[in-house]
């Protein structure tokens, strides 16, 4: 199992977004709130990239439940909310990702994503919410 590397993950997510037709700018060195800016049709979205990991809090779930810990603490979250449009969690072990709108993190630092039916499963392995943002 490869060790998680934030820099490599940002690069991989950027490549996935380029494949979707977005112009991607790496911002890690300029902003502590977000890592990537994606653009299309003169509109932009700021993305914070984090690890999408299996949530061990669930004992023997019927399917995999993932967790994205987007912020270290509430102060970091509160400072960043106005700058970020999406959190993208990426799992380097299986290539799964979740593109979650920032509003889902308004009062929490982390969120779960269910692999099948259930909480936020609509955000797993698709960019629909990002595409809708740009339409």
Secondary structure, DSSP 8 states (H G I E B T S, - for coil): -----HHHHHHHHHHHHHHTT-EEEE-TTT-SS-SEEEEETTEEEEEEEEEEEE-TTSSS-SS-EEEEE--SSHHHHHHHTTT-SEEEEE-TTT--EEEEEGGGGTT-SEEEEESSSSTTGGGBT--HHHHHHH-
